Amino acid sequence: MTLSQISTPLTRDQAFALVDAVSEREDLALTASAHEDATTGEWVFEATCEMLPDLPAFETLARELLGGDVDFTVTPLDAETNWVAKSLEGLQPVSAGGFYVYGSHSAQSVPPAGLIPIQIEAAQAFGTGHHETTTGCLEAIERTLKRTKPKKMIDVGTGTGVLAIALAKRTRLPVLASDIDPIATQTTAENARDNGVGHLINAVTAPGLDHLSIARSAPYDLIVANILAAPLVAIAPAMGRAAERGATIILSGLLVTQAPRVAGAYARQGMILRQRLERGDWATLILEKL
């Protein structure tokens, strides 16, 4: 298969925002990632495409998302190389919410005392623990588990499974993890196994909450969804039906400026905002189903 890479230097927040947006489009790229260039210190957005990328589509998406023109560079690639894994190899461990997220390549693979380790390898799925939305969710999970003991949990849009693994490790209870991308659910299952919680996590491929296993296990008393603002708004009615009274719903993948619109969509489904965590330009919402 002939592959090519499209890339551009951006700020860290812009690079991760563009990764999120491209990941929501099945027609643009095989994979997308963001990393800090070890030489220049610049953050770089990269996407791997089959054949040549649809450059006008990338430019239009970037313009709509970032509010200005972006100059992309297109480079042919060796199809035998996992370029997503390669671009993520330099990422350092992250501590958030009492968890320590790292890759096996890291020299700091032993977690500091008191932190729960989660090993997430570079893979063809979004969610290494480095984005503010993921660390925000990990912090929200820690806050939630200090005040409640959920019995039925689901991670919607699981990516690499980092949040589902965090829930399973902290509670030692079953967690359902769903994603629209079959590569993501396969990656989640592998990461869950490698972290010793494979028997606790059931990963299913589904758009939103549309899956028989999800319906059969409902209602849930803890729901986590780290996706984008528009999909979060779209699935709000389904989330309202899936959440039991008193349930905690943790939402992220949204900018601070998008938080009121998302919170409003969930308020109309009987879920009120209890806390809002902000990391840079990104927000994580903690809601309760009335």
Number of C-alpha atoms within 10 A of each C-alpha: 7 12 18 18 23 21 19 17 20 18 13 16 17 19 24 23 23 23 19 20 15 21 22 16 10 10 12 19 23 17 22 28 29 29 22 20 13 10 6 7 9 15 20 20 25 26 24 26 22 16 14 16 20 13 15 9 12 18 16 15 17 22 13 10 13 15 10 10 12 16 11 17 12 17 13 14 17 12 13 9 10 15 22 22 15 11 20 19 16 16 19 15 22 17 19 20 17 16 23 21 25 26 21 14 14 13 10 12 17 13 17 12 7 9 15 17 20 26 20 25 22 26 22 20 26 23 24 25 28 19 19 21 28 21 23 27 27 24 18 24 23 18 13 17 14 8 8 12 11 17 12 19 26 30 26 28 27 31 29 30 32 24 29 29 31 26 27 23 20 15 14 12 16 21 26 21 30 31 25 19 20 16 16 26 25 20 24 30 23 18 21 28 15 14 17 13 22 18 13 19 23 18 27 24 20 20 14 21 21 14 13 10 15 20 13 8 13 15 20 23 22 28 24 25 24 23 24 22 17 13 14 23 16 13 16 21 15 13 24 21 16 21 24 18 16 14 23 27 29 25 28 29 27 24 20 18 11 15 19 13 14 22 21 16 18 24 18 12 16 17 25 20 18 11 13 18 17 15 14 11 13 21 22 29 26 24 23 22 22 15
